[in-house]
Amino acid sequence: MSLWLNIKRVARYGLIGFIRNGFVSLAAISIMTLTLFVISGLMIFGSALNATLVQLTQKVDVKVYFTTNSTDAEITDVQKMLESLPEVASVSFMSRDDALAQFRERHKNDQLTIQALDELKDNPLGASLEVRAKQTSQYEAIAKFLSTQQSSGTIAGSSIDKVNFYQNKTAIDRLTNIIDTTRRLGTIVSIIMGLASLLIAFNTIRLAIYTSRDEIGVMNIVGASRWYVRGPFMITGILYGFVSGLIVLILLYPITLYISAPLQRFLGTFNAFAYYAGSFPIIFFVIMASGIALGALSSYLAVRRYLHT
């Protein structure tokens, strides 16, 4: 019973401290709200970046062009070999007729090209395979495999006319570098912002505890336990984080709704509001957990100097 009574007292004193220190509480909530906005911004930015990188990655591929006299069996053998590679995510087949239809569609406004094509008796285009790798860095290994097959002298290998990897190698390498650099930079920025946020919140909550240093001293003199002294301030810190988290979650609704259209025009497929609505449970948990943990940890560390060692 005494334990429950102590818990209620600690919670009550924490709530009283939260209300009594109005200006300091407002300052702490403001700083923690900005901190949580940074965290939510990193989440949205990271998701937008991943969506954009996925979109760019889907536009990169390696195409295998076959000679016009290649048989379906030869093309199927090459397709099966590619599908067996661990680096390959998918292989799509395009027939000679489909290639010709696409060529005509791309050049439908070029009358000279269409006229020259009509004068040919046979379809000059061969079938092709579109190969997508699981990672952009794996395309070179796939291209080397195809080059080995092409020079091996096998029937299936001799049916390969050319591989377009080396024409796209510069673009693939640049995309791979962008992905790797962006991910490293995002990790570094997240760590720096997390440490900076913890330091700012710590100093702000420390100011609130400083105003109650005499009260802490009296509690130490009368023999109060460390938990009893620290508890109310941790409750206050948790309330800072809880209120800050609610403010951020409420404000994110109109903010994401406002930036969705321009952000989608800039990034292509990513919709900030759709991400907020669809991932709200995850965002809610991350923001509230970060706010509560930040407030509790900052209070725990800030009150230590006023406790007996």
N, C-alpha and C positions, 0 to 999 in steps of 0.2 A: 504493500500500500504506500509506504514512504517513497519507493522508487517512482511509482506513478505520480505521486504528489510533486516530487522533484522535477519530473519531466514537464508537468503542467506549469510549474513555476518558471522553469527555464524558457519554455515556449512563450509564456506570458511576458516575461521580462524582455525577451527578444522582440516581440511585437510592440511592446511599449517603447523600446529603444528605436525601433524603426519609425514609429509615429513621432516620437519626441524630437528626434534629430532631423527635423523636416528638411532644412537646407542641405545638410550633409547627405541625407538619404536621397534627395533630389540629384545632388552632384554624382553620387555613386551610381544611381540608376541611369543617369545620362551617359556616364562613361561606359557602363556595362552594356547599355543599349547600342552605343557605337561599336563596342567590341563584338557584340552578337551580330550586328549588321555586317561587320567584316567577315565573320564566319559564314553567314548566310550568303554573302556576296561571293565568297570563295566556292561555296557549294554550287551556286548557280553558274558561276564562271567556269568551274570545272566541268559541269555537265554540258554547258554550251560548247566548250572546247572539245570534249569527247565526241559530241554529236557532229561537230564540224569535221573532226579528224576522221570519223567513221565515214562521213559523206565523201571526203576527199579520197580516202582509201578505197572506197567502192568504185571510184572512177579510174583507178590504176589497175592495170592487168597486163598479162603477157599473152600475146596472140601467136598461135602456131598456124602458119599458112602451108597448105599442102599443094602439091602439083596437081594440074588439071586431070591427069590420068590416074590419080590415086583411087584405090578401091575403098569401098565402105569397110571392108575387113581390116585393111591397113590403118585406116583412121581410127577404127574401134580399138585396135591393139595399142596405138599410141595413147588414146584416151584412158584406157584401163591402166597403163603404166603410170600416167600422170596421177590418176585418182588414188593409186597405191602409195604415192609419196606422202610422208607425214606433214610436209610443208604446205600441201595443196588443200585449200578450203573447198573449191568447186571447179568443175570443168563444164563449159557449155559448148555445144556443137552448133555450127552454122553451115548449112548445106550450100552448094554452089548456086542453086536457084535463089535462096534467101540472100546470099551475098550480092547477086546481080540485082535483085529487087531493091536492096538498100543502096547500092551504088546509083541506080537510076533515080531514087528518091533524093539522094544528096545532090545530084547534078541535074535535077529536073529543069532548072532555069538556064542550064548551059546547053544550048541547042547544038553546038558543034560536037561536044562530047557525046551527046545522045545520038546524033546522026552517025558519028563514027562507030559507035557501039552497034547500031542497027545494021551497019554494013558488014559487020563480022558474021560469019556463018555460025560459029560456035560461041559458047559462053567462055570468055577469057579468064574468068575468075575461078579459083579453086576453093574447096571447102576450108574451114578453119576451126580451131578450138580456142576458146577464150578461157584462160587459166587465171584464177584468183588465189592468191596466197593468204595464209592466216595472218602473216605479218609482212609489212612492206619490205623488211630487210631480207626476206626469204626468196624474193623474186630472182635474185642472181643465182642462187643454188638451183632453182628450177630451170633457168636458162642454160646453165652449164650441163644439166642433165639432158636437156633437149639437144644441145650441141654434140654431146657425146653420142647420143642415139643417131643423130644425123650423119656423123662420120664413122659409125660402127660398121656400116655396110649391110646391115640387116634390111629386110624388105620393108618393114614398118619405118625404120629410120630413113631409108632412101626416099620415102614418100613425102618427107618434110621438105618444103621449099625454102622457107625462111622463118625466123623467129624475130619478133619486133622488139625484144627486150632492150637491145643495145641502142635502138633509136629513142626509147623512153627512159634509158638508164639515168640521165641527168635529172629528169623530173622525179623519178622514184627515189633517187638518192637525196634530193632536196626535201621531199616529203618525209622520208625517214629521219633526216636530221631535225626537221621541224617538230616531229612527234617527240623524239627523244629529248630535245632541248626544252620544249614546252613542259613536258612532264617533270623534268628536273627542276626547272624554274618554278613551277607550281608548288612542288614539294618544299623548296627553299623559302618561298614567300609565305607559305602556310606556317612553317616553323617560326619564322621571324615574327609574323603577325601574332601568332599564338603567345610567344614569349612577351612581346610588347604589350599585348592585351592584359596578360596576367600581371605584369609590372604596374600598369596604370591602375587596374582595379585594386591591386594590393595597396598602393599608396593612397588611393581614395578612401578605401575602407579603413586604412590605418588612421586617417584623419578623424574618421568617426569614432574609432576606439580611443584616440588621444583625448577627445572631449570627455571621455568617461574614465580617465586614468585614475582619478581620485577614488571613484567608486570601486575600481578593481583593487586599488591598494587597501581599502577598508576590508574587502572580501578576503584578501590574502591574510590580513592581520587576524581576522576572526577565525581563520582556519578553514575557509571554504575549499573544496576540492578543485583541482584544475578543471575537471569536466564541468563543474558547476559555474566556475568563472568564465570559461571559454564558451559554454553552451549558448547563452543568450546572444553573444556576438555572432556565432555561427548561424543561429536562427535568423538574425538580422541580415547576414550576408546571403543566406538562402533566399530570403524575401527579396533582396535586391535583385538577385538573379532571376527569380520567378517573375517579378513584375517586369523586368527588362525583357525577358523572353516573350511575355504576352504582348508587350508593345511592339516588338520586332515582328512577331507573327501577324499581328493586326495590320501593321503598316506595309508588310510585304504584299498583301492582297492588292491594294491600289497601285503600288509601285510596279509589280510584275505585270499588272494589267496595262499600265501606261507604256512600259518599255517593250512589250511583246512585239508590236508591229514593227518599230524601227530595228529592233534586234533581229527579227526574223528576216527583214530585208537585207540586213548586213551579213548574217550567218547562213541564211538559206532555209534550213528545215527546223531549226531550234525555236521553240515557242516558250518564253519564260513563264507565262501564266499557266500554260498547260503543264509545264514541269512542276510549278508550285502546287497546282491542284492535284496532279497525279501522284506527287511524292510528298504530300502534306504529312502523312504519318511519320515518315523518316525525318523530314525537316522539323516537325514538332518535337520529336524525340531529341534530335541533335541540338537544337537551339535551347530547349528547356534544360536538358542535361548539362549542356555547356554552361549555361547561366548559373544553374544551381551549384554545379561543381566549382565554377570560378568564384562565386560568392563565398561558398563554404571554405574553400582552400585559402582564399585571400584572408578571410577572417581568422582562420586557424593560424596562419603564419604571422599575421599582424599583431595578434594578441600575445604572442609568445614572449615578447620582450617585457611585458608587464607582469608575467608570472614568475614565481620563485623558481630558481634553477637549482 
